[in-house]
Amino acid sequence: MASYDVIIIGSGPGGYVCAIRCAQLGLKTAVVEGRETLGGTCLNVGCIPSKALLHASHMLHEAEHNFAKMGLKGKSPSVDWKQMLAYKDDVIGQNTKGIEFLFKKNKIDWLKGWGSIPEVGKVKVGDETHEAKNIIIASGSESSSLPGVEIDEKVVVTSTGALELPKVPKTMVVIGAGVIGLEMGSVYARLGSEVTVVEYLDAITPGMDGEVQKSFQRTLKKQGIKFVMGAAVQSVEALKTKAKVNYKLRKDDSEHQLDADVVLVATGRKPYVDGLGLDSLGVEMTERGQIKTDDHWQTNIKGVYAIGDAIEGPMLAHKAEDEGMAVACVLAGQHGHVNYNVIPGVIYTHPEVANVGQTEENLKDQGRAYKVGKFSFMGNGRAKANFAGDGFVKILADKETDRILGAHIIGPMAGDLIHEICVAMEFGASAEDLALTCHAHPTYSEAVREAALACGDGPIHS
């Protein structure tokens, strides 16, 4: 029986980052993982492979729509789907092997198999039981479905099946207009599929700033994606080579049907805690099936911690990573901290969409006095040169103190641009602080500065 300071269950972004930080802080560390490769959902069947396909399909879109305008003449590339999937798999392989290398470098043991916690201080993997002073649950999440919808990962798929379809479907119905549905829908729309998104609510990307929601949906419509809003899916009938999606419109209860070669169910995710033995251990759970933790990510059972998608909060890889590093610090006797008010969210469509902090709707609900600074990418020289003038930067600041409360970007490289605002918010900066910081020209980031200027005396280029 091996004995460790820390055993982490799960090697996704939360688990593997936590393990590396624990090892760096001098703790003897092991990670339990039942997959053949490390990295969890994110690296194997989530963030990384989807970004590879988004990149490849965007390159195709550029070749088809913008190359000729720049004097790059010739036939548009044809799609070799098998090669595109091979490229995606190669990207996954490079990343998962990278984590294996980091485990060896930091002397972290990989306990191969699925783990359970038979009692406090013990983790069982296969037939072997290991001792640990501390156990961290980083077991992640799995796709959730709807009543009347059975997943077969062939015709009715989750994001996992959508990443390895045998061919590009002629028609695809996406159930759910959240991040996963819109990203994967974008990939297949660019590759020639007729994509229809069916959403229960009246706006896409629930919880996002309302102005961005509207602009984003308009842009995706221009790209050929169709939307059926306010629709409650009743059932999906999977036939041999296609499926029928039955739904009711909430406004009048009228019944409708859509045919599709593939149906992507993107209705969210739920914590994956099956088989861990949490019930018999007495671990407290929330009503939504998440593990309850205190301010130090400890469960009600001493020495058992939980992070990432298994606990409350946004199901984001970087949120799990931050919690992983914070827990490692706590276990090493240091102070662990995560600022939940400054966790960015990104949608990797084209244009990208990114947000951090408060939305206008949040601030109105709180009755808080605020001001808005906006700047369109049409006024940004670099964006115009790169056919990327769609979208805008929007900064929300406190009306009295000018402190930045939130930001919302739809446009080129939004996922990268959001981070200067994150750093500013982390330091309690004002919009004026951002406006007085010199930004290189010509860059997309100038649009962020212009939005900050718009919170004061006004932008220069609009």
N, C-alpha and C positions, 0 to 999 in steps of 0.2 A: 504493500500500500504506500503510494507516494504521498508526501505531505507538502502543502504549499501555503504561502501567505495569502494568495488570492487565486481562486478559480473563477473564470468568466465563462458563462454559458452563452455561446454565440460569437461568431467572428465577423459580423457585419461592421459597418463604420463605427458604431458605438463600442462593440466588443474588442475589435483589433486595436483601435486607437487607445482605448482604456488599458489594454494589455501592455502596449508599448510604453505608455506613460508610467504604469506600475513598475515595469522592469527598470525603466530609467531612474525611478525613485528608490531602487534597491529592494523591491519586493520580489520574492520568488513566485513566478506567475505561470499559470497554465490556462489554455483556452480549449473549451469543448466545442467541436464542430463535426456534424454528421455528414455534411456535403463532401464531395470529392475535392472541392477547392475552397479556399478561404474567401472572405469578402462578403458573405451573406447575399441577400436579395439584391442590394445595390450594385455590387460589382458583377454578379453572375446573371441576373435576370431583371435588372432595374435601371438605375441611373446611367451606368456606363454603356451597356449595349444600346439603350435607347438613344443616347447622345451620338453614338457612332452612326446609327441609321438616320438620325436627324441631320447630321453633318453631310452624309453621302447624298441624301435626297435634296438637301439645300444646294449642293454643288450642281446637281442635275437641273434644278430650277434656275440657277444663275446661267447655266449654259443655254438653256432653252429660251430664257427671256431677256438676258442682259448682255451676253457675250457679243452679239452682233452690233449692239449700240456702241461698243468700245472698239469696233474694228476687228473683233476676233471672229472670223468667218469660217464656215464649214458646217458639216452635219452635227446636230446635237448627238450626244452619246446615247447609245441604246443601253437598257438596263439588263445587266447580267445578275439576276437575283441571287443565284448561288454564290457568285463571287462577292456580292455585297454582304451576304450572311457570313462568308468566310472571313471577310475583313472585320466584321463585328466580333466574331469569335476570337480572332487574333488579338483584338483590343482587350477583350475579357482576359485572355490568357496572360498577356503582358502584365495586367494589373494584379491578377490573383497570384502569379508567380512572384511579383514584387512584394506582396505581403508575406509570402513564405520566406523570402530572403530576409525581410525585416524581423520575422520571428526568430530565425536562426541567429541573426546579428545581435538581437537583444536577449538571447537564451530563454526564449519563451517556449514551453512545451505545448505541442498540439495533441490533445487527447481526442483521437479520432472516434467518432460515434455520437449517438444522441444521449444527452445527459438528463439526469433527474436528481432530485434532492431528497434522499430517503430520510434524513434527519439533519438537524443543524450541524454545520461543520463537516458535512460529508456530501460528495457528489459521486453518483454512480454513472459509469460510462460502460455500456456492455455488461460484462461480468465483473468488471473491476470497480472497486470503490476507492476514492481518493479523499484525503483529509485536507481541509482548508480553513484557515482562521476566518477568512471572509469569502463570501460567494456573491458574485455579481450576475444578475440575470440580464442578458442583452440579447434576448431571443427574437426580437424583431416582430414583424407582422406578416399577415397573409392577405390575399385579396378576399374581399367579402362579396357575396352575391345578393340576389333578390329572391323572394319567394316566387316559385314558378319558373325559375331560370336555372337550368342544370348545365354546369360547365363540362365540356368534354375535351377542351384544349385543341380541338380540330376545327369544328364549325363555330361553336360557342366558346370563346377564349377569354382568358384574363390577359394582363400585360405579358405574362410569361409565354403563353401560346402565340401572342401577336408578334413576338420577337423571332419566331421560327416557323412562320407559315411556309408551306411547300411552294406556294406561288403568290404573286400579288393578286388579290381578289379584284374582280370587276366592281363589285359593290360591297360596302362595309357599313354596318350600323354600329355606332358607338353609343352605349348606354352610360350616360354620365358626362357632364361637361366640366369636369375638374381637370387638374393638371395632366394626369396620365392619359385620359381620353383625348384631350386636345393635342398632346404631343404625338401620340401614336396615330391619331387621325390625320395630323399634318403630314407625317411620313408617307402614309398610303395615298393621301390626296396628291402629293407631289409625284408619286410613282404611277399615277393614273387611275387610282380607284375612285369610284363615286362614293363619297363619304357623307353620311347623315348622322348627326349627333342628336340623340333624344335625351332631354333633360327635364327632371321633375319640377325644378324651380323656374322662375321667370327670367333669371339672369345666369350667365355662365360664371365659372370660377367663383363659387360661393365664398363670401367673406372678403372679397377683394374690393378696392375702391370703386364706387359705382361708375364714375366717369371713365375709368380704365376699362371696366367690364364692357361698356357700350362700344368704346373705340376698338377694343380687341375683337369683339364679335363682328363688327363691321369689316375689319381687316380680314378675318378668317372667311367671311362670306365672299369677299372679293377673290379669295384664293380658291373658291369653288366648294367650300364645305357648307353643307346645308344644315339647318337647325330646326328641330321641333321642340319648342319650349312649353313648359307647363304640362308635361306629358307623364302620366304614371304608367310604367310598363307593367302589364298584367302577366304576361308569360312569353316565353320564347320556345317555339316548336322547332327542334333540330331535325331536319330531314337528312337524306343521305349526303347531298352535296351543297345544301343551302339551308337557310333558316327563315322562319317567319316571326317577326316581332309584333306582338299584340299590345296596344297601349290605349289608354283613355286620356282625352284632354280634360284637364281639371276644370276648365272654365264652363264646360257644358256636358261633361260625362259622355261625350260622343266616342264611339269605339273606332279604332283605325288599325291598319296593318301595314307593315313594311317587309319586303323581301330582301334578303341579303345573302351573299356567298359566305360572309363571315360576320359574326356578331361579337364585338369586343365589349365585355362587361367591365366598366371602369367606375364602379359605384363606391369606391373607397376601400380602405383596408382595416383589419382588426388585429389586435395583439395575438401573437402566436405563442401560447403558453401551454398547449396540450402536452401531456406526458411529463411535465416537470415535477408533478407531485405537490403542487402548491396547496391544494385542498387539505390533504392529510397533514401538511406542515402547518396549516393554519394561517397562511398568508392572506391578509385582507385585500379585497379587490373592490374596484368601483362598479357602479351599475353597468358601465359600458365594457366591462371585462378587462379593464386595465389594472395593473398592480399599483396599490396605494403606497406612496413613499412620503417620508418627511423632508425637511429642508436639506438634509444631507443624503438624499436618495436611498435612505435605509427603509426597509419595510417594517412592519410591526414585529418582525422576528429579528432579534439582535444578530448582527453578523451577516444578514442576507439583504443585499441591495438590488436595485433594478434601475435601468436606464433605457433611453431610446423609445422606440415604438411601443414597447411593452408597458410604458407608463403614460400619464397624461401629458398633453401638449402636442404641438404640431409633429406629424410623422415625417420628419426631415432628417436626412443623413447627418447634416452638420449640427443639428440640435443634439443628436445622439453622441456625436464626437465630442462636443463641448461637455456634455454630462459625463462622458467616459473619462475625460481628462480631470474634471472636477472631483469625481469619486476617487480617482487614483490619488489626488492630492489629500483628500480627507483621510484615506487609509494610511497615508504616509505621515500623518500628523500635521499636515499643512491645511491652509484654508482653501476650500474648493468653491468656486462661484460661477454661476451662469446668469447672464443678464437676459431674461426672457423677453424683455421689451425691445431688444435689438437682435432679433433673429430674422435674417432676410429670407424671402421666398422668391423662387425664380421659376418661370415657365420657359422652356427652351424651344419655343416655336420660332418663326421668323415673321415679324419682329419678336424679339424676346420681351418678356414682361417680368418686372421685378418690383418687390415692395419691401418696406421695412417700417415698423412702428404703426402709428395710428392711421386709420382711414378718415375721410371727412365724415362718414356716417357715424363712426365711433365718437368723434369729437362732438358732433351735434347731439348724440345721445347723452353725452356727459355734460352738455351745456357749457362747453369750454369755448372761450373766445380764441379764435385762431385766424391766421391769414394764409393765403395761398399764393405761391409763386410758381408760374408755369412758363415753360418755353418749348416751342415746337422744334423738332429736328429739321423741319424745312428751312429754318434759319441757321442751320449748322453746315458750314462749308464742306467738311469731311463727309457728312451724311449724304449731302446732295451728290457729291462726286461718286459715291459708292451705291447709288440707287437705294438709299436707306433713309429717305426723308420722312417716312411714315412714323407717327408717334410723337410723344412729348415727355418731358420731365416735369413732375409736379412735386413741390416741396410744401409741407405744412409746418407752420411755425406758430408758437405762442404769440398772441397779439400784443401782450404787454412786454414779455422778456425777450422775444425773438428766438427763443430756444427751439431747435428743430424737434418736431414731435413725430414726424413720419415722412416718407417719400414714396412716390410711385412712378415707375418709368415703364413706358412701352416704346421700344425702339431698338436700334442696333446696339449690341453688346450690353443690354440693360443689366444682365446678370453680373457683369463686371463693374459697371458704373455705380451700382447701388452701394458698393462697399466703401466708397469715400464718404458716403452719407452715414453708413454704419459706424465708421471710425469717428466721424464728427459727433454722432449721437452718444457714442460710448464716452466721449470726453465732455459731454454737456455743451457742445458748441451751439452758437447762434447761426442763423442763416447768414448774417453779416460776416461772421468768421469765414464761412465758405466762400462768400462773394469777394472777400478781400484776398483770397488765396490765388496766386498766379497759376493759371492752367495753360499748358502748352497748346500752341496753335499749329496746324489744324488737327484737333482731336474731337472725338465724340464727347469727351468729358467737359468740353466748354459748354455744352447744353446744360449740364448740372450747375455750373457756375452762373449761367444766365438765369436759371430758375431761382437760384439763391438771390441774385440781383433783383429779380422780380418780386421778392418778398420785401424789398426796400424801395429805392427810388425808381426802379424799373430796369429791364434788361437793355442791352445795347443793340442787339441785332433783331429786334422785332418791334 
